[in-house]
Amino acid sequence: MNNPEVKPNGWALLPLCLFFILYITVFIATGDLSRMPVPVAFVLTSIAALLFSRGSVNLRVTAFCKGAANDTIMLMIVIFVLAGAFAGSARAMGAVDATVNAVLYFLPSNMIPASIFMAACFISMSMGTSCGTIAALTPIAVGLSPQVGMDLPAMIGIVVGGSMFGDNLSFISDTTIVATQTQRVEMKDKFLVNVRIVWPAALLLLLFYVYRGYGLHREVHDVEAVEWVKIIPYIAVLVLALSRVNVMTVLLAGIFLSGAIGLLDADFTVWDWTVAANTGIVNDMGELIIVTLLAGGMFEVIRRNGGIDWLVDRITRNIRTKRQAETSVAALIACTDLCTANNTIALIIVGPVARKISLLFNVDPRRTASLLDTFSCAVQGLLPYGAQVLIAAGLAGSVKPMEIVPHLYYPMLTGVAAALAIVFQYPRKYTKGK
């Protein structure tokens, strides 16, 4: 139901429209979305939100600050800070290289495509980042491509597809953090819904890659000695998260495990550890923290002016069922990601609206969080102008982004799986009371 104190007002959405116009205009003019940094776009649209709102300047600024500092926003930021510190600590300790080497150690020589896919899935699930996984595995895929006689764009497509598996499911992925916090659900609960939706796609594709790799052979190459102890922080984080331990406790455990292993193994000193943690916070999460604060303030101003209620009214005007409500949420996140080419930002934008639709039509918030994350990752993984494909193409050297897109089977299949989950209202456990 709408807030009785707020009158729906479509004009309040002008700042959000400006945000999309900025991105579309920059992309048309330059062909490069990075020319419009996300924090700058949110600063400009936040100013617009304050200018278009009612009341004195002090009241407008106070509303903006309350939105930026609400419980959900601040909790997200704390999680971002801890996730950044964990990522930086683990990276400096050598956990990333150890994980890659461990996966390569187990690569069956006659199933290279399936092995690369499993490696990308596991590493992205551990690291919580698709871009980091792509950066780690693409050079390996480039080296293996001529050895097994497989086209380079197809090999790169396997890496990008597998990396989106972890982007969608990892407990420390920024998309998981935003999706769960905006819908106010536990990460484990969202994971349990999510994995039921995407596992058929992952299994089907794995079998396809096994078939495709049948008969392929590669020269045996030396793998650097695997430092198994350095993988412990990633495994501990996954196990603790699945055990329903509080996410901040999970991340703190990961930080201290990474630090302890690094210190005992003489990978860094205490001061190097603090610098590594700071680097992870500032470089990995700094921009996202700024954007989250600005977005929280801007959306509060838009909400107070009736923009969110107006948008929900328009979207739900002809909706009568849960299935239709879920379809509208899926369409919202997909379109927003197409415009922003950043699934985390798309989730920040759509999350509050999706929550209102979810409450209005009694959609399980765990399911809403899962659908938001899955559709955002499915679209993001297919964008030739998205960071994931651009990074992969850049590291591959001779491959163009559009050459990779036809081989991105996993994002395609997860999009189909999520759509079928809506059509058939699966999994049933989370769709009762239609």
C-alpha positions as CSV (number, residue, x, y, z in Angstrom):
1,M,0.0,0.0,0.0
2,N,1.1,3.6,-0.6
3,N,2.2,5.8,2.2
4,P,-0.8,8.0,3.0
5,E,1.5,10.9,3.7
6,V,3.0,10.8,0.2
7,K,1.1,11.6,-3.0
8,P,2.2,9.7,-6.1
9,N,4.1,12.1,-8.4
10,G,5.7,11.0,-11.6
11,W,7.8,14.2,-11.8
12,A,9.7,13.2,-8.8
13,L,11.4,10.5,-11.0
14,L,13.1,13.2,-13.1
15,P,16.5,12.7,-11.4
16,L,16.3,8.9,-12.1
17,C,15.5,9.7,-15.7
18,L,18.4,12.1,-15.8
19,F,20.7,9.3,-14.6
20,F,19.7,7.0,-17.5
21,I,19.9,9.9,-20.0
22,L,23.4,10.7,-18.9
23,Y,24.5,7.1,-19.5
24,I,22.7,6.6,-22.8
25,T,24.0,10.0,-24.1
26,V,27.6,9.3,-23.1
27,F,27.5,5.8,-24.6
28,I,26.1,7.2,-27.9
29,A,28.6,10.0,-28.0
30,T,31.7,8.1,-27.0
31,G,30.9,4.4,-27.1
32,D,32.6,4.1,-23.7
33,L,30.4,4.1,-20.5
34,S,33.5,4.6,-18.4
35,R,33.6,8.2,-19.6
36,M,30.8,8.9,-17.2
37,P,32.0,7.7,-13.8
38,V,29.2,6.3,-11.7
39,P,29.9,8.5,-8.6
40,V,29.8,11.6,-10.8
41,A,26.5,10.5,-12.4
42,F,25.0,10.0,-8.9
43,V,26.3,13.4,-7.7
44,L,24.6,15.1,-10.6
45,T,21.3,13.3,-10.2
46,S,21.4,13.8,-6.4
47,I,21.7,17.5,-7.0
48,A,18.8,17.3,-9.4
49,A,16.7,15.4,-6.8
50,L,17.3,18.2,-4.3
51,L,16.5,20.9,-6.8
52,F,13.2,19.2,-7.9
53,S,12.0,18.5,-4.3
54,R,9.7,20.6,-2.2
55,G,10.4,22.4,1.1
56,S,13.3,24.5,2.3
57,V,16.9,23.7,1.5
58,N,17.5,22.5,5.0
59,L,14.5,20.1,4.8
60,R,15.7,18.7,1.5
61,V,19.3,18.2,2.7
62,T,18.0,16.6,5.9
63,A,15.8,14.2,3.9
64,F,18.8,13.3,1.7
65,C,21.1,12.6,4.7
66,K,18.4,10.5,6.4
67,G,18.1,8.4,3.3
68,A,21.9,8.0,3.0
69,A,22.2,7.0,6.6
70,N,19.3,4.6,7.0
71,D,19.8,1.2,8.6
72,T,19.9,-0.8,5.4
73,I,22.4,1.5,3.7
74,M,24.7,1.6,6.6
75,L,24.6,-2.2,7.0
76,M,25.4,-2.6,3.3
77,I,28.4,-0.2,3.7
78,V,29.7,-2.1,6.8
79,I,29.5,-5.3,4.8
80,F,31.2,-3.7,1.8
81,V,34.1,-2.5,4.1
82,L,34.6,-5.9,5.6
83,A,34.3,-7.7,2.2
84,G,36.9,-5.3,0.8
85,A,39.2,-5.9,3.7
86,F,38.9,-9.6,3.3
87,A,39.5,-9.5,-0.5
88,G,42.6,-7.3,0.0
89,S,44.0,-9.5,2.8
90,A,43.4,-12.7,0.9
91,R,44.9,-11.3,-2.3
92,A,48.0,-10.1,-0.5
93,M,48.4,-13.4,1.3
94,G,48.4,-15.3,-2.0
95,A,45.0,-16.9,-1.7
96,V,44.0,-16.0,-5.3
97,D,47.1,-17.6,-6.9
98,A,46.8,-20.6,-4.6
99,T,43.2,-21.1,-5.6
100,V,44.0,-20.9,-9.3
101,N,46.9,-23.4,-8.9
102,A,44.7,-25.8,-6.9
103,V,42.1,-25.8,-9.6
104,L,44.7,-26.3,-12.4
105,Y,46.1,-29.1,-10.3
106,F,42.9,-31.0,-10.7
107,L,42.2,-30.2,-14.3
108,P,41.4,-33.4,-16.2
109,S,43.5,-33.3,-19.4
110,N,40.7,-34.7,-21.6
111,M,37.9,-32.4,-20.4
112,I,39.5,-28.9,-20.7
113,P,36.2,-26.9,-21.5
114,A,34.4,-28.5,-18.5
115,S,37.5,-28.0,-16.3
116,I,37.8,-24.3,-17.2
117,F,34.1,-23.8,-16.5
118,M,34.3,-25.5,-13.1
119,A,37.4,-23.5,-12.3
120,A,35.7,-20.3,-13.1
121,C,32.7,-21.3,-11.0
122,F,34.7,-22.3,-8.0
123,I,37.1,-19.3,-8.1
124,S,34.3,-16.7,-8.6
125,M,32.3,-18.4,-5.8
126,S,35.4,-18.1,-3.5
127,M,36.5,-14.6,-4.5
128,G,33.0,-13.1,-4.9
129,T,34.0,-11.2,-8.1
130,S,33.5,-12.1,-11.7
131,C,36.0,-9.5,-12.9
132,G,38.7,-10.9,-10.6
133,T,38.0,-14.4,-11.8
134,I,38.2,-13.3,-15.4
135,A,41.5,-11.6,-14.8
136,A,42.9,-14.7,-13.1
137,L,41.7,-17.3,-15.7
138,T,41.7,-15.5,-19.0
139,P,45.5,-15.7,-19.5
140,I,45.3,-19.5,-18.8
141,A,42.5,-19.9,-21.2
142,V,44.4,-18.0,-23.9
143,G,47.3,-20.4,-23.4
144,L,45.2,-23.5,-23.5
145,S,43.2,-22.6,-26.6
146,P,45.7,-23.5,-29.3
147,Q,46.8,-26.6,-27.4
148,V,43.3,-28.1,-27.4
149,G,42.3,-26.7,-30.8
150,M,39.4,-24.7,-29.5
151,D,38.5,-21.3,-30.8
152,L,39.7,-18.5,-28.5
153,P,36.3,-16.6,-28.3
154,A,34.7,-19.9,-27.2
155,M,37.3,-20.5,-24.6
156,I,36.9,-17.0,-23.3
157,G,33.2,-17.4,-23.2
158,I,33.6,-20.4,-20.9
159,V,35.6,-18.2,-18.5
160,V,33.2,-15.3,-18.5
161,G,30.2,-17.6,-18.1
162,G,31.6,-19.5,-15.2
163,S,32.7,-16.2,-13.5
164,M,29.0,-15.1,-13.5
165,F,28.2,-18.2,-11.5
166,G,30.0,-16.8,-8.5
167,D,28.9,-13.2,-9.1
168,N,25.3,-14.5,-8.7
169,L,25.8,-17.0,-5.9
170,S,28.8,-16.0,-3.8
171,F,28.2,-14.8,-0.2
172,I,30.7,-12.0,-0.6
173,S,29.6,-10.8,-4.0
174,D,28.5,-7.2,-4.1
175,T,25.4,-8.2,-6.0
176,T,24.4,-10.7,-3.3
177,I,25.0,-8.1,-0.6
178,V,22.8,-5.5,-2.3
179,A,20.1,-8.0,-3.3
180,T,19.7,-9.4,0.1
181,Q,20.0,-6.1,2.0
182,T,17.5,-4.3,-0.1
183,Q,15.0,-7.1,0.3
184,R,16.0,-7.6,4.0
185,V,16.7,-11.3,3.8
186,E,19.6,-13.6,5.0
187,M,22.3,-14.4,2.4
188,K,21.9,-18.1,3.1
189,D,18.1,-18.0,2.4
190,K,18.7,-16.2,-0.9
191,F,21.4,-18.7,-1.8
192,L,19.1,-21.6,-1.2
193,V,16.4,-20.2,-3.6
194,N,19.0,-19.1,-6.1
195,V,20.8,-22.4,-6.4
196,R,17.5,-24.3,-7.0
197,I,16.9,-22.0,-9.9
198,V,20.3,-22.1,-11.6
199,W,21.7,-25.5,-10.9
200,P,19.9,-27.1,-13.9
201,A,21.5,-24.6,-16.2
202,A,25.0,-25.1,-14.6
203,L,24.7,-28.9,-14.8
204,L,23.3,-28.9,-18.4
205,L,26.2,-26.7,-19.5
206,L,28.8,-28.7,-17.6
207,L,27.6,-31.9,-19.5
208,F,27.7,-30.0,-22.8
209,Y,31.3,-28.9,-22.1
210,V,32.2,-32.5,-21.1
211,Y,30.8,-33.7,-24.4
212,R,32.6,-30.9,-26.3
213,G,35.9,-31.6,-24.7
214,Y,35.7,-35.3,-25.4
215,G,38.8,-36.3,-27.3
216,L,40.6,-33.1,-26.8
217,H,44.1,-33.4,-25.4
218,R,46.7,-30.9,-24.2
219,E,50.3,-31.1,-23.4
220,V,50.9,-31.6,-19.7
221,H,52.3,-28.4,-18.3
222,D,53.8,-27.8,-14.9
223,V,51.6,-26.3,-12.3
224,E,53.2,-24.3,-9.5
225,A,53.2,-26.0,-6.1
226,V,49.8,-25.7,-4.6
227,E,49.8,-23.9,-1.2
228,W,46.7,-25.6,0.2
229,V,46.7,-23.7,3.5
230,K,46.1,-20.4,1.6
231,I,42.8,-21.6,0.3
232,I,41.4,-22.1,3.9
233,P,40.0,-18.5,4.2
234,Y,37.8,-18.9,1.2
235,I,36.6,-22.3,2.3
236,A,36.0,-21.1,5.8
237,V,33.9,-18.1,4.5
238,L,31.7,-20.4,2.4
239,V,31.2,-23.0,5.2
240,L,30.4,-20.3,7.8
241,A,28.0,-18.5,5.5
242,L,26.1,-21.7,4.8
243,S,26.0,-22.4,8.5
244,R,23.9,-19.2,9.0
245,V,26.6,-17.4,10.9
246,N,26.1,-13.6,10.8
247,V,27.7,-12.2,7.6
248,M,29.9,-9.7,9.5
249,T,31.2,-12.5,11.7
250,V,31.9,-14.5,8.6
251,L,33.9,-11.7,6.9
252,L,35.8,-10.9,10.1
253,A,36.8,-14.6,10.4
254,G,38.0,-14.5,6.8
255,I,40.0,-11.3,7.4
256,F,41.8,-12.7,10.5
257,L,42.4,-16.1,8.9
258,S,44.0,-14.5,5.9
259,G,46.1,-12.3,8.1
260,A,47.2,-15.1,10.4
261,I,48.2,-17.4,7.5
262,G,50.0,-14.5,5.8
263,L,51.9,-13.7,9.0
264,L,52.8,-17.3,9.8
265,D,53.9,-17.9,6.2
266,A,55.9,-14.6,6.1
267,D,53.9,-13.3,3.1
268,F,53.6,-9.9,4.8
269,T,54.1,-8.1,8.0
270,V,51.4,-6.7,10.2
271,W,51.7,-3.3,8.5
272,D,51.6,-4.9,5.0
273,W,48.4,-6.6,6.1
274,T,46.8,-3.3,7.2
275,V,47.8,-1.7,3.9
276,A,46.4,-4.7,1.9
277,A,43.1,-4.5,3.9
278,N,42.9,-0.7,3.2
279,T,43.6,-1.3,-0.5
280,G,40.8,-3.8,-0.7
281,I,38.4,-1.3,1.0
282,V,39.4,1.7,-1.0
283,N,40.2,0.3,-4.4
284,D,37.6,-2.6,-4.5
285,M,34.8,-1.1,-2.6
286,G,35.4,2.7,-2.3
287,E,33.4,3.7,-5.4
288,L,30.6,1.3,-4.4
289,I,30.4,2.8,-0.9
290,I,30.2,6.4,-2.3
291,V,27.5,5.3,-4.8
292,T,25.5,3.5,-2.2
293,L,25.4,6.6,0.1
294,L,24.4,8.9,-2.8
295,A,21.8,6.5,-4.1
296,G,20.3,6.1,-0.6
297,G,20.0,9.8,-0.2
298,M,18.6,10.3,-3.8
299,F,16.0,7.6,-3.4
300,E,14.8,9.0,-0.1
301,V,14.2,12.4,-1.7
302,I,12.4,10.7,-4.6
303,R,10.3,8.6,-2.2
304,R,9.3,11.6,-0.1
305,N,8.2,13.4,-3.3
306,G,6.0,10.5,-4.4
307,G,8.2,9.1,-7.2
308,I,8.5,5.6,-5.9
309,D,4.8,5.3,-5.2
310,W,4.0,6.6,-8.6
311,L,6.3,4.1,-10.3
312,V,4.9,1.2,-8.3
313,D,1.3,2.3,-9.1
314,R,2.1,2.4,-12.8
315,I,4.0,-0.9,-12.8
316,T,1.3,-2.7,-10.8
317,R,-1.7,-1.2,-12.4
318,N,-2.6,-4.3,-14.5
319,I,-0.9,-6.8,-12.3
320,R,-3.1,-9.4,-10.6
321,T,-0.9,-12.3,-9.7
322,K,2.5,-13.1,-8.2
323,R,3.7,-14.3,-11.5
324,Q,3.0,-11.0,-13.1
325,A,4.6,-9.1,-10.2
326,E,7.8,-11.2,-10.5
327,T,7.9,-10.6,-14.3
328,S,7.7,-6.8,-13.7
329,V,10.6,-7.1,-11.3
330,A,12.6,-9.1,-13.8
331,A,11.9,-6.6,-16.6
332,L,12.9,-3.7,-14.3
333,I,16.3,-5.1,-13.4
334,A,17.0,-6.3,-16.9
335,C,16.3,-2.9,-18.5
336,T,18.2,-1.0,-15.8
337,D,21.2,-3.2,-16.2
338,L,21.1,-2.7,-20.0
339,C,21.2,1.1,-19.4
340,T,23.9,1.1,-16.7
341,A,26.0,-1.9,-17.7
342,N,26.6,-2.5,-14.0
343,N,24.5,-5.1,-12.2
344,T,25.4,-3.8,-8.7
345,I,24.2,-0.3,-9.6
346,A,21.1,-1.7,-11.2
347,L,20.3,-3.6,-8.0
348,I,20.8,-0.5,-5.9
349,I,18.3,1.4,-8.2
350,V,15.7,-1.3,-8.6
351,G,15.9,-2.9,-5.1
352,P,13.6,-0.4,-3.2
353,V,11.0,-0.6,-6.0
354,A,11.2,-4.4,-6.1
355,R,10.7,-4.6,-2.4
356,K,7.5,-2.5,-2.6
357,I,6.1,-4.7,-5.4
358,S,7.1,-7.8,-3.4
359,L,5.2,-6.6,-0.3
360,L,2.2,-5.5,-2.4
361,F,1.7,-8.9,-4.0
362,N,3.0,-11.1,-1.1
363,V,6.0,-12.4,-3.1
364,D,8.5,-14.1,-0.8
365,P,11.4,-11.6,-0.4
366,R,13.9,-14.4,-0.6
367,R,12.6,-15.2,-4.0
368,T,12.6,-11.5,-5.0
369,A,16.2,-11.2,-4.0
370,S,17.1,-14.3,-6.0
371,L,15.3,-13.2,-9.1
372,L,16.8,-9.7,-8.9
373,D,20.4,-11.1,-8.6
374,T,19.9,-13.8,-11.3
375,F,18.4,-11.6,-13.9
376,S,21.0,-8.8,-13.3
377,C,23.8,-11.3,-13.7
378,A,22.3,-12.9,-16.8
379,V,22.0,-9.6,-18.5
380,Q,25.4,-8.3,-17.3
381,G,27.2,-11.4,-18.5
382,L,25.9,-10.9,-22.0
383,L,26.6,-7.2,-22.5
384,P,29.4,-6.6,-25.0
385,Y,30.0,-3.2,-23.3
386,G,29.9,-4.7,-19.8
387,A,33.0,-4.8,-17.7
388,Q,33.3,-8.6,-17.7
389,V,33.3,-9.0,-21.5
390,L,35.5,-5.9,-22.0
391,I,38.1,-7.2,-19.5
392,A,38.1,-10.7,-21.1
393,A,38.5,-9.2,-24.6
394,G,41.3,-6.9,-23.4
395,L,43.3,-9.7,-21.8
396,A,42.8,-12.0,-24.8
397,G,44.3,-9.4,-27.1
398,S,43.0,-10.4,-30.5
399,V,39.4,-11.0,-29.6
400,K,36.6,-8.5,-29.9
401,P,33.8,-8.3,-27.4
402,M,31.1,-9.2,-29.9
403,E,33.0,-12.3,-30.9
404,I,32.7,-13.6,-27.3
405,V,28.9,-12.9,-26.9
406,P,27.6,-15.8,-29.0
407,H,29.6,-18.2,-26.7
408,L,28.2,-16.9,-23.4
409,Y,26.0,-19.9,-22.8
410,Y,25.8,-19.7,-19.0
411,P,24.3,-16.2,-18.8
412,M,21.9,-17.2,-21.5
413,L,20.8,-20.4,-19.7
414,T,20.5,-18.7,-16.3
415,G,18.2,-16.1,-17.9
416,V,16.1,-18.9,-19.3
417,A,16.1,-20.8,-16.0
418,A,15.0,-17.7,-14.1
419,A,12.2,-17.0,-16.6
420,L,11.0,-20.6,-16.3
421,A,11.1,-20.3,-12.5
422,I,8.6,-17.4,-12.9
423,V,6.4,-19.2,-15.4
424,F,6.2,-22.4,-13.5
425,Q,6.5,-20.8,-10.0
426,Y,9.5,-22.8,-9.0
427,P,10.8,-23.6,-6.4
428,R,7.4,-24.3,-4.9
429,K,8.6,-23.9,-1.3
430,Y,8.9,-20.1,-1.9
431,T,5.7,-19.6,-4.0
432,K,3.0,-20.8,-1.6
433,G,-0.1,-18.7,-1.3
434,K,-0.4,-17.6,-4.9
